[in-house]
């Protein structure tokens, strides 16, 4: 039986620029080797001076690597960290009105600093997770997840393992750092001023001192590695624009078979030729838009009006 | 300070059709009022006889309400429950080779039955969550989430509350049922045969007996209520096909302003007219595809070639 304890200490008080988070936490909790410490990105940012005057809208362009989806005032963007977050995770709550809190510049580095400081002060080897609150596609509400991590297995990989029936566990890889962040939120709450939480009981996830692990960056799917790189409406707009700069977020080129299937759904036909795909009976504008989204482009138009396509070199 | 305990009992053994999950759990754990009990959908399905012969591919069409995205062998679909899951959550692990486990028909009903049974056997008032393991957009790995719930606040709503600085907490609504599911997974693991977990310490989330709450269905965003109703490539294909049956998943019609912004990005112009939007200088095929994704349709073409659009009645 695995038995976990999760708690969030009171009494942290206001965190200001330059605050020593490790010392704050060490003064409140008697840490043990193998504990996992959760720290909200909010206080990490405050300690690191990532509070700026102005509104979310004013700060957003600087924090944005790429606009992913929009509706009304909502802007879902990919941040420079690779996180896909509403308003780039810029937070206007729990901060002086008129200012906003940006995410830490590199939350994995922040987590490593806190880990190191906690070791210095307590002699303990702990894992550290920097957490943020994020919405999800398809589901209401938010959960906390790991935006930074140090000294922790963030993803338990069971590939190659088998269950009790001998079935391969091909793709099972629990994102334990995110689950730890969510567990911490259950103890922290949103209104009680508890930026720290501790999870005790999964020391198996904590890496030896000197090994900080891959960080929460390992939980970020690379741009173009995801089927939801664009919001639905944004995807259509980007495919119609067909700007080469927007191609990567649609992903690596489809296979010829996938492209052929899509062409068929639009009433076109595909003629297989040596090392190429030739599409017949599809309006040029339609084919161009479809091909762009699939990572293919027109190579030449044949005499009979059919179009020879090739995958865009990634 | 909030202090949680999370544990997952060993010794459950194989769960077969007709198994009394409440009795199984009650025999292993001394429950208290306010505990939250987590049960994997896998054993709920097994107990409910949702194991069928065949492969995931064979079972998938029956479990699918709508194809959302595909790549290679991957099919991400919206299930009849409204869940967006790879292969509709059909599971080929921890089951006899040659058969697969489907999700429970109505996991909220399953959760209510287990809650009732646990009360019958123990006299305790607990919350129940039926969990499943799911991938996420944009992030590697999976987390457990709540596909069924009974007697539980699944979403803590802070709308209308203020933080310590007087800022409105407009959209903050932690999906605590999902965070509880993830916390349970940390104790259960994937290989140890522990389908149950208990979270003790958030009795405030457990509803009085007789009130089963909204269930995990309340965590499902309605179809069309999400910016990611289609995978990026699927969105482009669906907009090009312009089948009215596919319109709803793109969401409610954009505002005239949103549509105008998109038209402008494609080099077209918008003429404002009383109660209508008239688009100029955009190829008809392009406009049709863009308008479809935005929930608008051509009303009439003017003498000068510009197109008058109106939002599709939802």
Boltz contact constraints between the chains, C-beta under 6 A:
constraints:
  - contact:
      token1: [A, 1]
      token2: [B, 7]
      max_distance: 6.0
  - contact:
      token1: [A, 1]
      token2: [B, 9]
      max_distance: 6.0
  - contact:
      token1: [A, 1]
      token2: [B, 10]
      max_distance: 6.0
  - contact:
      token1: [A, 2]
      token2: [B, 8]
      max_distance: 6.0
  - contact:
      token1: [A, 2]
      token2: [B, 187]
      max_distance: 6.0
  - contact:
      token1: [A, 3]
      token2: [B, 7]
      max_distance: 6.0
  - contact:
      token1: [A, 4]
      token2: [B, 6]
      max_distance: 6.0
  - contact:
      token1: [A, 4]
      token2: [B, 187]
      max_distance: 6.0
  - contact:
      token1: [A, 5]
      token2: [B, 5]
      max_distance: 6.0
  - contact:
      token1: [A, 6]
      token2: [B, 4]
      max_distance: 6.0
  - contact:
      token1: [A, 7]
      token2: [B, 1]
      max_distance: 6.0
  - contact:
      token1: [A, 7]
      token2: [B, 3]
      max_distance: 6.0
  - contact:
      token1: [A, 8]
      token2: [B, 2]
      max_distance: 6.0
  - contact:
      token1: [A, 9]
      token2: [B, 1]
      max_distance: 6.0
  - contact:
      token1: [A, 10]
      token2: [B, 1]
      max_distance: 6.0
  - contact:
      token1: [A, 69]
      token2: [B, 227]
      max_distance: 6.0
  - contact:
      token1: [A, 71]
      token2: [B, 227]
      max_distance: 6.0
  - contact:
      token1: [A, 84]
      token2: [B, 138]
      max_distance: 6.0
  - contact:
      token1: [A, 93]
      token2: [B, 163]
      max_distance: 6.0
  - contact:
      token1: [A, 93]
      token2: [B, 167]
      max_distance: 6.0
  - contact:
      token1: [A, 93]
      token2: [B, 169]
      max_distance: 6.0
  - contact:
      token1: [A, 94]
      token2: [B, 163]
      max_distance: 6.0
  - contact:
      token1: [A, 137]
      token2: [B, 137]
      max_distance: 6.0
  - contact:
      token1: [A, 137]
      token2: [B, 228]
      max_distance: 6.0
  - contact:
      token1: [A, 138]
      token2: [B, 84]
      max_distance: 6.0
  - contact:
      token1: [A, 138]
      token2: [B, 221]
      max_distance: 6.0
  - contact:
      token1: [A, 138]
      token2: [B, 226]
      max_distance: 6.0
  - contact:
      token1: [A, 139]
      token2: [B, 219]
      max_distance: 6.0
  - contact:
      token1: [A, 140]
      token2: [B, 219]
      max_distance: 6.0
  - contact:
      token1: [A, 140]
      token2: [B, 221]
      max_distance: 6.0
  - contact:
      token1: [A, 141]
      token2: [B, 155]
      max_distance: 6.0
  - contact:
      token1: [A, 141]
      token2: [B, 173]
      max_distance: 6.0
  - contact:
      token1: [A, 141]
      token2: [B, 175]
      max_distance: 6.0
  - contact:
      token1: [A, 142]
      token2: [B, 174]
      max_distance: 6.0
  - contact:
      token1: [A, 143]
      token2: [B, 175]
      max_distance: 6.0
  - contact:
      token1: [A, 143]
      token2: [B, 178]
      max_distance: 6.0
  - contact:
      token1: [A, 143]
      token2: [B, 179]
      max_distance: 6.0
  - contact:
      token1: [A, 155]
      token2: [B, 141]
      max_distance: 6.0
  - contact:
      token1: [A, 158]
      token2: [B, 190]
      max_distance: 6.0
  - contact:
      token1: [A, 163]
      token2: [B, 93]
      max_distance: 6.0
  - contact:
      token1: [A, 163]
      token2: [B, 94]
      max_distance: 6.0
  - contact:
      token1: [A, 167]
      token2: [B, 93]
      max_distance: 6.0
  - contact:
      token1: [A, 169]
      token2: [B, 93]
      max_distance: 6.0
  - contact:
      token1: [A, 172]
      token2: [B, 190]
      max_distance: 6.0
  - contact:
      token1: [A, 173]
      token2: [B, 141]
      max_distance: 6.0
  - contact:
      token1: [A, 174]
      token2: [B, 142]
      max_distance: 6.0
  - contact:
      token1: [A, 175]
      token2: [B, 141]
      max_distance: 6.0
  - contact:
      token1: [A, 175]
      token2: [B, 143]
      max_distance: 6.0
  - contact:
      token1: [A, 178]
      token2: [B, 143]
      max_distance: 6.0
  - contact:
      token1: [A, 179]
      token2: [B, 143]
      max_distance: 6.0
  - contact:
      token1: [A, 179]
      token2: [B, 182]
      max_distance: 6.0
  - contact:
      token1: [A, 179]
      token2: [B, 185]
      max_distance: 6.0
  - contact:
      token1: [A, 179]
      token2: [B, 186]
      max_distance: 6.0
  - contact:
      token1: [A, 182]
      token2: [B, 179]
      max_distance: 6.0
  - contact:
      token1: [A, 182]
      token2: [B, 182]
      max_distance: 6.0
  - contact:
      token1: [A, 183]
      token2: [B, 183]
      max_distance: 6.0
  - contact:
      token1: [A, 185]
      token2: [B, 179]
      max_distance: 6.0
  - contact:
      token1: [A, 186]
      token2: [B, 179]
      max_distance: 6.0
  - contact:
      token1: [A, 186]
      token2: [B, 202]
      max_distance: 6.0
  - contact:
      token1: [A, 187]
      token2: [B, 2]
      max_distance: 6.0
  - contact:
      token1: [A, 187]
      token2: [B, 4]
      max_distance: 6.0
  - contact:
      token1: [A, 190]
      token2: [B, 158]
      max_distance: 6.0
  - contact:
      token1: [A, 190]
      token2: [B, 172]
      max_distance: 6.0
  - contact:
      token1: [A, 202]
      token2: [B, 186]
      max_distance: 6.0
  - contact:
      token1: [A, 219]
      token2: [B, 139]
      max_distance: 6.0
  - contact:
      token1: [A, 219]
      token2: [B, 140]
      max_distance: 6.0
  - contact:
      token1: [A, 221]
      token2: [B, 138]
      max_distance: 6.0
  - contact:
      token1: [A, 221]
      token2: [B, 140]
      max_distance: 6.0
  - contact:
      token1: [A, 226]
      token2: [B, 138]
      max_distance: 6.0
  - contact:
      token1: [A, 227]
      token2: [B, 69]
      max_distance: 6.0
  - contact:
      token1: [A, 227]
      token2: [B, 71]
      max_distance: 6.0
  - contact:
      token1: [A, 227]
      token2: [B, 231]
      max_distance: 6.0
  - contact:
      token1: [A, 228]
      token2: [B, 137]
      max_distance: 6.0
  - contact:
      token1: [A, 228]
      token2: [B, 228]
      max_distance: 6.0
  - contact:
      token1: [A, 228]
      token2: [B, 231]
      max_distance: 6.0
  - contact:
      token1: [A, 229]
      token2: [B, 232]
      max_distance: 6.0
  - contact:
      token1: [A, 230]
      token2: [B, 232]
      max_distance: 6.0
  - contact:
      token1: [A, 231]
      token2: [B, 227]
      max_distance: 6.0
  - contact:
      token1: [A, 231]
      token2: [B, 228]
      max_distance: 6.0
  - contact:
      token1: [A, 232]
      token2: [B, 229]
      max_distance: 6.0
  - contact:
      token1: [A, 232]
      token2: [B, 230]
      max_distance: 6.0
  - contact:
      token1: [A, 232]
      token2: [B, 235]
      max_distance: 6.0
  - contact:
      token1: [A, 232]
      token2: [B, 250]
      max_distance: 6.0
  - contact:
      token1: [A, 233]
      token2: [B, 293]
      max_distance: 6.0
  - contact:
      token1: [A, 235]
      token2: [B, 232]
      max_distance: 6.0
  - contact:
      token1: [A, 235]
      token2: [B, 235]
      max_distance: 6.0
  - contact:
      token1: [A, 235]
      token2: [B, 236]
      max_distance: 6.0
  - contact:
      token1: [A, 236]
      token2: [B, 235]
      max_distance: 6.0
  - contact:
      token1: [A, 236]
      token2: [B, 236]
      max_distance: 6.0
  - contact:
      token1: [A, 236]
      token2: [B, 239]
      max_distance: 6.0
  - contact:
      token1: [A, 236]
      token2: [B, 293]
      max_distance: 6.0
  - contact:
      token1: [A, 237]
      token2: [B, 262]
      max_distance: 6.0
  - contact:
      token1: [A, 239]
      token2: [B, 236]
      max_distance: 6.0
  - contact:
      token1: [A, 240]
      token2: [B, 266]
      max_distance: 6.0
  - contact:
      token1: [A, 240]
      token2: [B, 286]
      max_distance: 6.0
  - contact:
      token1: [A, 250]
      token2: [B, 232]
      max_distance: 6.0
  - contact:
      token1: [A, 262]
      token2: [B, 237]
      max_distance: 6.0
  - contact:
      token1: [A, 266]
      token2: [B, 240]
      max_distance: 6.0
  - contact:
      token1: [A, 285]
      token2: [B, 285]
      max_distance: 6.0
  - contact:
      token1: [A, 286]
      token2: [B, 240]
      max_distance: 6.0
  - contact:
      token1: [A, 290]
      token2: [B, 240]
      max_distance: 6.0
  - contact:
      token1: [A, 293]
      token2: [B, 233]
      max_distance: 6.0
  - contact:
      token1: [A, 293]
      token2: [B, 236]
      max_distance: 6.0
